[in-house]
Amino acid sequence: MRLMPFLILCLSLLVASCDERAALDPKNQKTFRFINRGDIFTLDLNQMSYMQDFRLTYAIREGLYSPVGKDFAPIPAGAISVDLSEDKRTYTFHLRKDARWSNGDPVTAHDYVFSWRRLLEDPGEYTYLFYPIHNAEVYEKSVTAGKPIDPETVGIQALDDYTLRVVLDRPVTYFLDLVAFPTFYPRHAGSMKPFLATDPKTGHTTYDNRYTRPPAVVTNGPFKLVDWRFKRSLRLEKNEFYWDRDAVKVDVIENIINDNSLSQILQFDAGAVDWIADVLADISPDLKAAGRTELKSGTAFGTFFLTLYCKPSFPTSVMNGAANPLADVRVRQALAMAIDKSFITEKITRMGEEVATTYIPPGTLRGYTSLPGLAMDIPQAKKLLAEAGYPEGRGFPKIPILYNTENTTRAKVAQSLKQQWKQNLGIDVEIEGLEGKIFRQRVSGKEYAIATVAWYGDYPDVATFTDKYLSNSLQNDSDWINPKYDSHVHAASNEADPQKRFALLQQAEHLINTEIPILPIYHYVNVMMVSDRVSGVIQNPRNLIDWKKVDVEEKR
């Protein structure tokens, strides 16, 4: 009975939103509506790192290549062809001359040079992907130090308006996968200029991310962003200047913002949305049990895990900068070995997730197999904790576990961990929920002790997982530094033999799986709801979508 007022409110809001969208969409426009993984954090290519941001970016921007070929392999998009030198270090991309920005301007090689340099001049979490390019890392460090070298010495050059040359320091077998990733997409410098800001003390330049919002934003993908209503919706319309616009099947895409799982299903069942990209885990098992045929699930290219802060002392914002027991590898190993992960997958998530002892999801990368990680072993966990100075958990500080509050499954997992560690090790932890953006800032800013996080691979290579935990990676949220790990990964990056390269990366990943800067819990499954009226939305481990192929039948 207590749910009734909420349901009535949801339905009334649903009717209102449907009426509002009907007024926006003329009858001759074909509209596809979906609920994303969550609210958009940012559409600034320098700053984005979350799935929902990338998903929308694939609709409004395009790179030299796009990950939309067979099995989502990269195929030419902004480029029509590429020449590769015999030593496999120099790529010469030939751009299509009919590519246009959403304001009608031509997309040129200079737009790529501008955008790529911006990632080096104002580094973000994915800047490290540019490091194989000649002098890229040197240039980034010189700019950061306030003594920039000549940008022309970097291996990124526009030979003319439609020819881009990229020189690498070493062969990168997956380089075309990288240029198909949004970090490598071009940007329109002219439209961004009004948002340029310069620090008067350092001379460092940045762009206010208002450049990513209508009406200022200029993009080059199959759709353009025309409306962004905070915490409500984003509206995309077909880009009339897009080179392949005749292949785009729908006229409008509407990204509905809704973090409430019950309300999402109500909207889906009422026909107000055609696709729920990631069905929230607190409701997907019930939908599965109910035999809902619109529910689709499959292997995912991602893992759910805990990130553990590894520095000797906590940051001052966490426990007043006290000594950090997680800096001791024995403590981290004890925490890992004292968890019954099958309880979590069988009683909480309940969608067939595989218990994880490894960082990389098994069977998702052809030819690669992870070495086993740490299995549950409570006696050994107790022994390790005692050796670290906390026998039966005595003297162990009450450290916090962070989770993002819009994800109720993570709250349940955190509660289970708290109970298991108390029962199995005698230690107690606190649980702290934070709103998504604050949670992200705390984790990325390394202002936490333990946090519930996840990682989806960005491109189909082991490096999309292993590069994250290099000591110089901005994505190394654990602040874990292991010279042996760095050595394995760097050696692999210079190894031409695929099997020898995999062997090096196996050893690197094994250090993660056994030293536990992260604590793998389970490997994800992708779960979505898709209407029978929809075509072109295909279940795949990387959870990618080719927006040009998405189509929706009109209601009868």
BELQUIWO-V559171 format. One record per residue. N is the residue number from 1. RES is the residue in one letter. OMEGA is omega in whole degrees, 0 to 359 (999 if undefined). D_LAST is the distance of its C-alpha to the last C-alpha in Angstrom with 2 decimals. Layout:
<<N | RES | OMEGA | D_LAST> <N | RES | OMEGA | D_LAST>>
This chain:
<<1 | M | 183 | 34.63> <2 | R | 180 | 35.50> <3 | L | 188 | 32.01> <4 | M | 179 | 30.43> <5 | P | 180 | 31.34> <6 | F | 180 | 30.03> <7 | L | 179 | 26.66> <8 | I | 179 | 26.40> <9 | L | 180 | 27.37> <10 | C | 182 | 24.80> <11 | L | 180 | 21.95> <12 | S | 177 | 23.32> <13 | L | 180 | 23.65> <14 | L | 179 | 20.12> <15 | V | 180 | 18.80> <16 | A | 182 | 21.31> <17 | S | 177 | 20.42> <18 | C | 178 | 16.68> <19 | D | 181 | 17.87> <20 | E | 181 | 20.38> <21 | R | 178 | 18.10> <22 | A | 178 | 15.72> <23 | A | 181 | 18.98> <24 | L | 188 | 19.97> <25 | D | 175 | 16.97> <26 | P | 186 | 16.54> <27 | K | 182 | 13.18> <28 | N | 178 | 14.55> <29 | Q | 177 | 15.33> <30 | K | 187 | 13.60> <31 | T | 176 | 14.64> <32 | F | 183 | 15.60> <33 | R | 181 | 17.07> <34 | F | 175 | 19.67> <35 | I | 184 | 22.66> <36 | N | 180 | 25.85> <37 | R | 180 | 28.89> <38 | G | 179 | 30.32> <39 | D | 178 | 31.27> <40 | I | 175 | 32.56> <41 | F | 180 | 36.35> <42 | T | 172 | 37.09> <43 | L | 174 | 35.91> <44 | D | 184 | 39.55> <45 | L | 179 | 40.30> <46 | N | 191 | 43.79> <47 | Q | 190 | 42.69> <48 | M | 176 | 39.46> <49 | S | 184 | 39.66> <50 | Y | 185 | 36.61> <51 | M | 184 | 33.55> <52 | Q | 178 | 31.01> <53 | D | 179 | 33.04> <54 | F | 182 | 33.21> <55 | R | 180 | 29.50> <56 | L | 181 | 28.67> <57 | T | 178 | 31.66> <58 | Y | 179 | 30.35> <59 | A | 187 | 27.48> <60 | I | 179 | 29.84> <61 | R | 180 | 33.05> <62 | E | 179 | 34.29> <63 | G | 177 | 37.65> <64 | L | 176 | 39.76> <65 | Y | 176 | 37.79> <66 | S | 182 | 34.42> <67 | P | 187 | 33.84> <68 | V | 177 | 30.89> <69 | G | 178 | 32.63> <70 | K | 185 | 32.73> <71 | D | 177 | 33.00> <72 | F | 172 | 32.66> <73 | A | 181 | 36.02> <74 | P | 176 | 37.02> <75 | I | 181 | 36.43> <76 | P | 179 | 37.63> <77 | A | 176 | 35.61> <78 | G | 173 | 37.81> <79 | A | 175 | 40.56> <80 | I | 179 | 40.58> <81 | S | 178 | 43.47> <82 | V | 173 | 46.26> <83 | D | 180 | 49.89> <84 | L | 181 | 51.57> <85 | S | 182 | 55.36> <86 | E | 179 | 57.43> <87 | D | 176 | 58.19> <88 | K | 179 | 54.44> <89 | R | 183 | 55.13> <90 | T | 178 | 54.13> <91 | Y | 176 | 50.56> <92 | T | 183 | 50.15> <93 | F | 176 | 46.57> <94 | H | 187 | 45.67> <95 | L | 177 | 42.89> <96 | R | 184 | 40.34> <97 | K | 179 | 41.33> <98 | D | 177 | 37.83> <99 | A | 183 | 36.84> <100 | R | 170 | 36.37> <101 | W | 184 | 36.11> <102 | S | 173 | 33.35> <103 | N | 177 | 35.99> <104 | G | 179 | 36.76> <105 | D | 176 | 39.99> <106 | P | 173 | 40.74> <107 | V | 185 | 40.62> <108 | T | 177 | 44.18> <109 | A | 180 | 46.38> <110 | H | 179 | 47.98> <111 | D | 176 | 44.75> <112 | Y | 179 | 44.96> <113 | V | 179 | 48.66> <114 | F | 185 | 48.07> <115 | S | 182 | 45.35> <116 | W | 177 | 47.25> <117 | R | 179 | 50.46> <118 | R | 179 | 48.76> <119 | L | 179 | 48.06> <120 | L | 182 | 51.80> <121 | E | 178 | 53.04> <122 | D | 193 | 50.90> <123 | P | 174 | 50.32> <124 | G | 185 | 47.35> <125 | E | 183 | 46.54> <126 | Y | 180 | 45.60> <127 | T | 182 | 48.50> <128 | Y | 179 | 50.31> <129 | L | 180 | 47.92> <130 | F | 187 | 49.81> <131 | Y | 176 | 53.21> <132 | P | 179 | 53.48> <133 | I | 184 | 53.57> <134 | H | 176 | 57.17> <135 | N | 182 | 58.65> <136 | A | 181 | 55.33> <137 | E | 178 | 56.62> <138 | V | 180 | 59.99> <139 | Y | 179 | 58.37> <140 | E | 182 | 56.26> <141 | K | 180 | 59.41> <142 | S | 178 | 61.44> <143 | V | 179 | 58.96> <144 | T | 180 | 58.82> <145 | A | 180 | 62.63> <146 | G | 180 | 62.76> <147 | K | 187 | 64.47> <148 | P | 172 | 61.77> <149 | I | 179 | 62.76> <150 | D | 181 | 61.77> <151 | P | 180 | 57.98> <152 | E | 178 | 58.76> <153 | T | 177 | 60.40> <154 | V | 184 | 57.04> <155 | G | 178 | 55.45> <156 | I | 185 | 52.53> <157 | Q | 172 | 53.26> <158 | A | 180 | 51.52> <159 | L | 170 | 53.60> <160 | D | 185 | 51.84> <161 | D | 187 | 48.52> <162 | Y | 177 | 46.62> <163 | T | 180 | 48.80> <164 | L | 178 | 48.90> <165 | R | 179 | 51.63> <166 | V | 181 | 51.58> <167 | V | 180 | 54.77> <168 | L | 174 | 54.80> <169 | D | 182 | 57.89> <170 | R | 177 | 56.82> <171 | P | 176 | 54.23> <172 | V | 188 | 50.88> <173 | T | 184 | 48.98> <174 | Y | 185 | 45.64> <175 | F | 178 | 46.07> <176 | L | 173 | 42.98> <177 | D | 179 | 40.97> <178 | L | 183 | 42.61> <179 | V | 174 | 41.77> <180 | A | 182 | 38.10> <181 | F | 188 | 38.29> <182 | P | 178 | 37.53> <183 | T | 183 | 41.16> <184 | F | 181 | 42.09> <185 | Y | 180 | 39.61> <186 | P | 174 | 41.03> <187 | R | 185 | 41.15> <188 | H | 188 | 41.66> <189 | A | 184 | 45.16> <190 | G | 181 | 45.17> <191 | S | 181 | 42.28> <192 | M | 188 | 43.86> <193 | K | 180 | 47.34> <194 | P | 184 | 47.02> <195 | F | 179 | 46.34> <196 | L | 178 | 49.41> <197 | A | 181 | 51.87> <198 | T | 177 | 55.38> <199 | D | 184 | 57.57> <200 | P | 181 | 60.86> <201 | K | 185 | 62.93> <202 | T | 185 | 61.57> <203 | G | 181 | 59.84> <204 | H | 182 | 56.80> <205 | T | 175 | 53.59> <206 | T | 175 | 50.09> <207 | Y | 174 | 46.85> <208 | D | 186 | 45.19> <209 | N | 170 | 41.68> <210 | R | 177 | 40.35> <211 | Y | 181 | 40.22> <212 | T | 186 | 37.03> <213 | R | 174 | 35.24> <214 | P | 1 | 33.65> <215 | P | 186 | 34.87> <216 | A | 191 | 37.75> <217 | V | 176 | 36.07> <218 | V | 184 | 36.09> <219 | T | 186 | 34.48> <220 | N | 182 | 33.96> <221 | G | 181 | 30.83> <222 | P | 178 | 27.42> <223 | F | 176 | 26.37> <224 | K | 181 | 28.46> <225 | L | 185 | 28.77> <226 | V | 182 | 28.34> <227 | D | 180 | 28.26> <228 | W | 181 | 29.75> <229 | R | 188 | 29.73> <230 | F | 179 | 32.26> <231 | K | 179 | 30.93> <232 | R | 184 | 27.49> <233 | S | 169 | 25.63> <234 | L | 182 | 26.14> <235 | R | 178 | 24.05> <236 | L | 176 | 24.26> <237 | E | 181 | 23.41> <238 | K | 179 | 23.83> <239 | N | 185 | 27.56> <240 | E | 180 | 28.17> <241 | F | 183 | 31.62> <242 | Y | 187 | 30.65> <243 | W | 182 | 32.29> <244 | D | 187 | 29.32> <245 | R | 181 | 26.59> <246 | D | 180 | 25.03> <247 | A | 181 | 24.28> <248 | V | 191 | 22.36> <249 | K | 180 | 18.63> <250 | V | 182 | 17.29> <251 | D | 186 | 18.71> <252 | V | 169 | 19.07> <253 | I | 176 | 20.01> <254 | E | 177 | 20.56> <255 | N | 181 | 23.05> <256 | I | 177 | 22.92> <257 | I | 180 | 26.36> <258 | N | 182 | 26.44> <259 | D | 182 | 29.29> <260 | N | 187 | 28.62> <261 | S | 181 | 27.31> <262 | L | 179 | 26.02> <263 | S | 177 | 24.24> <264 | Q | 181 | 22.65> <265 | I | 176 | 21.11> <266 | L | 179 | 19.99> <267 | Q | 180 | 18.20> <268 | F | 183 | 16.62> <269 | D | 178 | 15.56> <270 | A | 181 | 14.13> <271 | G | 181 | 11.93> <272 | A | 173 | 14.53> <273 | V | 184 | 15.83> <274 | D | 185 | 14.71> <275 | W | 168 | 18.27> <276 | I | 191 | 21.48> <277 | A | 180 | 24.12> <278 | D | 180 | 26.91> <279 | V | 183 | 26.30> <280 | L | 189 | 29.35> <281 | A | 181 | 31.90> <282 | D | 181 | 32.46> <283 | I | 184 | 29.13> <284 | S | 179 | 28.26> <285 | P | 179 | 30.70> <286 | D | 177 | 29.12> <287 | L | 178 | 25.62> <288 | K | 180 | 27.28> <289 | A | 180 | 29.12> <290 | A | 178 | 26.00> <291 | G | 181 | 24.62> <292 | R | 184 | 21.58> <293 | T | 179 | 20.24> <294 | E | 180 | 18.63> <295 | L | 180 | 22.24> <296 | K | 179 | 24.03> <297 | S | 180 | 27.77> <298 | G | 181 | 30.57> <299 | T | 181 | 33.99> <300 | A | 180 | 34.50> <301 | F | 184 | 37.03> <302 | G | 182 | 38.36> <303 | T | 173 | 40.81> <304 | F | 183 | 41.20> <305 | F | 171 | 44.83> <306 | L | 170 | 47.36> <307 | T | 184 | 49.10> <308 | L | 180 | 52.76> <309 | Y | 193 | 54.92> <310 | C | 179 | 57.99> <311 | K | 182 | 60.52> <312 | P | 178 | 63.82> <313 | S | 175 | 63.08> <314 | F | 171 | 59.91> <315 | P | 185 | 58.96> <316 | T | 180 | 60.57> <317 | S | 180 | 57.27> <318 | V | 177 | 57.10> <319 | M | 176 | 59.88> <320 | N | 176 | 62.15> <321 | G | 182 | 62.57> <322 | A | 176 | 64.19> <323 | A | 187 | 65.10> <324 | N | 178 | 62.06> <325 | P | 181 | 62.42> <326 | L | 177 | 59.36> <327 | A | 179 | 61.55> <328 | D | 183 | 63.28> <329 | V | 180 | 61.53> <330 | R | 178 | 62.81> <331 | V | 180 | 60.93> <332 | R | 178 | 57.66> <333 | Q | 179 | 58.25> <334 | A | 179 | 59.09> <335 | L | 182 | 55.85> <336 | A | 187 | 53.91> <337 | M | 182 | 55.85> <338 | A | 182 | 55.55> <339 | I | 169 | 51.77> <340 | D | 185 | 50.03> <341 | K | 179 | 46.84> <342 | S | 175 | 45.44> <343 | F | 181 | 45.40> <344 | I | 183 | 43.07> <345 | T | 183 | 40.64> <346 | E | 185 | 40.78> <347 | K | 184 | 40.84> <348 | I | 185 | 39.10> <349 | T | 168 | 36.63> <350 | R | 178 | 35.88> <351 | M | 178 | 33.53> <352 | G | 178 | 36.04> <353 | E | 178 | 37.74> <354 | E | 176 | 41.03> <355 | V | 185 | 44.15> <356 | A | 165 | 45.65> <357 | T | 179 | 49.28> <358 | T | 180 | 48.51> <359 | Y | 186 | 46.90> <360 | I | 180 | 45.00> <361 | P | 183 | 42.21> <362 | P | 174 | 43.52> <363 | G | 183 | 42.06> <364 | T | 179 | 40.12> <365 | L | 185 | 42.74> <366 | R | 176 | 43.96> <367 | G | 183 | 47.71> <368 | Y | 176 | 48.22> <369 | T | 179 | 49.22> <370 | S | 170 | 50.30> <371 | L | 185 | 53.60> <372 | P | 176 | 53.35> <373 | G | 185 | 53.47> <374 | L | 177 | 54.98> <375 | A | 177 | 54.19> <376 | M | 181 | 54.63> <377 | D | 187 | 58.38> <378 | I | 178 | 59.44> <379 | P | 179 | 63.22> <380 | Q | 178 | 63.15> <381 | A | 179 | 61.03> <382 | K | 180 | 63.65> <383 | K | 180 | 66.42> <384 | L | 180 | 64.89> <385 | L | 178 | 64.32> <386 | A | 178 | 67.95> <387 | E | 179 | 69.20> <388 | A | 177 | 67.39> <389 | G | 182 | 69.34> <390 | Y | 181 | 66.99> <391 | P | 182 | 68.21> <392 | E | 178 | 65.90> <393 | G | 183 | 64.01> <394 | R | 179 | 67.02> <395 | G | 181 | 67.13> <396 | F | 183 | 63.58> <397 | P | 182 | 62.03> <398 | K | 185 | 58.91> <399 | I | 183 | 56.61> <400 | P | 168 | 53.01> <401 | I | 178 | 49.76> <402 | L | 169 | 47.08> <403 | Y | 177 | 43.34> <404 | N | 193 | 40.40> <405 | T | 180 | 39.25> <406 | E | 180 | 35.47> <407 | N | 185 | 35.83> <408 | T | 177 | 36.71> <409 | T | 180 | 37.30> <410 | R | 176 | 40.06> <411 | A | 179 | 41.65> <412 | K | 178 | 41.78> <413 | V | 179 | 43.20> <414 | A | 179 | 45.81> <415 | Q | 177 | 46.80> <416 | S | 179 | 47.19> <417 | L | 179 | 49.36> <418 | K | 182 | 51.47> <419 | Q | 182 | 52.10> <420 | Q | 180 | 52.84> <421 | W | 177 | 55.23> <422 | K | 183 | 56.99> <423 | Q | 188 | 57.41> <424 | N | 184 | 58.25> <425 | L | 182 | 60.22> <426 | G | 178 | 61.29> <427 | I | 182 | 59.75> <428 | D | 177 | 57.58> <429 | V | 176 | 54.98> <430 | E | 177 | 53.03> <431 | I | 183 | 49.26> <432 | E | 178 | 48.04> <433 | G | 180 | 44.44> <434 | L | 174 | 43.58> <435 | E | 192 | 40.58> <436 | G | 184 | 39.00> <437 | K | 178 | 40.62> <438 | I | 177 | 43.98> <439 | F | 181 | 43.76> <440 | R | 180 | 43.14> <441 | Q | 181 | 46.05> <442 | R | 182 | 48.35> <443 | V | 180 | 47.66> <444 | S | 179 | 47.73> <445 | G | 179 | 50.81> <446 | K | 176 | 52.47> <447 | E | 183 | 53.00> <448 | Y | 173 | 52.31> <449 | A | 176 | 53.94> <450 | I | 179 | 51.11> <451 | A | 177 | 47.38> <452 | T | 184 | 44.23> <453 | V | 179 | 42.57> <454 | A | 176 | 40.80> <455 | W | 170 | 40.77> <456 | Y | 177 | 38.16> <457 | G | 183 | 39.65> <458 | D | 179 | 38.84> <459 | Y | 191 | 39.76> <460 | P | 176 | 40.58> <461 | D | 180 | 44.29> <462 | V | 184 | 46.64> <463 | A | 179 | 47.81> <464 | T | 174 | 44.58> <465 | F | 189 | 45.89> <466 | T | 181 | 49.65> <467 | D | 183 | 50.04> <468 | K | 186 | 48.66> <469 | Y | 167 | 51.89> <470 | L | 185 | 54.44> <471 | S | 181 | 57.01> <472 | N | 181 | 56.13> <473 | S | 176 | 52.35> <474 | L | 179 | 50.82> <475 | Q | 179 | 48.24> <476 | N | 185 | 51.04> <477 | D | 181 | 50.29> <478 | S | 188 | 52.89> <479 | D | 178 | 55.71> <480 | W | 180 | 56.92> <481 | I | 180 | 59.48> <482 | N | 182 | 60.78> <483 | P | 179 | 62.80> <484 | K | 177 | 62.45> <485 | Y | 179 | 58.67> <486 | D | 182 | 58.81> <487 | S | 179 | 61.25> <488 | H | 183 | 59.00> <489 | V | 179 | 55.95> <490 | H | 177 | 58.00> <491 | A | 179 | 59.70> <492 | A | 182 | 56.34> <493 | S | 179 | 55.21> <494 | N | 183 | 58.23> <495 | E | 182 | 57.98> <496 | A | 180 | 56.86> <497 | D | 185 | 56.88> <498 | P | 182 | 53.46> <499 | Q | 177 | 54.99> <500 | K | 178 | 57.73> <501 | R | 179 | 55.22> <502 | F | 180 | 53.11> <503 | A | 178 | 56.32> <504 | L | 181 | 57.20> <505 | L | 173 | 53.76> <506 | Q | 180 | 53.98> <507 | Q | 178 | 57.22> <508 | A | 180 | 55.72> <509 | E | 181 | 52.72> <510 | H | 176 | 55.15> <511 | L | 176 | 57.02> <512 | I | 185 | 53.86> <513 | N | 183 | 53.17> <514 | T | 177 | 56.74> <515 | E | 169 | 57.89> <516 | I | 164 | 54.68> <517 | P | 169 | 54.04> <518 | I | 183 | 50.55> <519 | L | 182 | 49.92> <520 | P | 179 | 47.02> <521 | I | 176 | 45.18> <522 | Y | 175 | 42.21> <523 | H | 185 | 40.08> <524 | Y | 158 | 36.47> <525 | V | 175 | 33.37> <526 | N | 181 | 30.22> <527 | V | 179 | 27.45> <528 | M | 172 | 23.89> <529 | M | 181 | 20.47> <530 | V | 182 | 17.67> <531 | S | 177 | 13.97> <532 | D | 181 | 12.85> <533 | R | 187 | 10.45> <534 | V | 171 | 13.80> <535 | S | 178 | 16.44> <536 | G | 176 | 19.96> <537 | V | 189 | 20.95> <538 | I | 176 | 23.83> <539 | Q | 179 | 26.12> <540 | N | 185 | 29.66> <541 | P | 183 | 32.95> <542 | R | 177 | 33.20> <543 | N | 179 | 29.75> <544 | L | 178 | 29.17> <545 | I | 174 | 26.03> <546 | D | 188 | 25.81> <547 | W | 181 | 23.78> <548 | K | 184 | 23.55> <549 | K | 183 | 21.62> <550 | V | 179 | 18.97> <551 | D | 180 | 15.45> <552 | V | 178 | 11.98> <553 | E | 176 | 8.69> <554 | E | 177 | 6.35> <555 | K | 180 | 3.77> <556 | R | 999 | 0.00>>
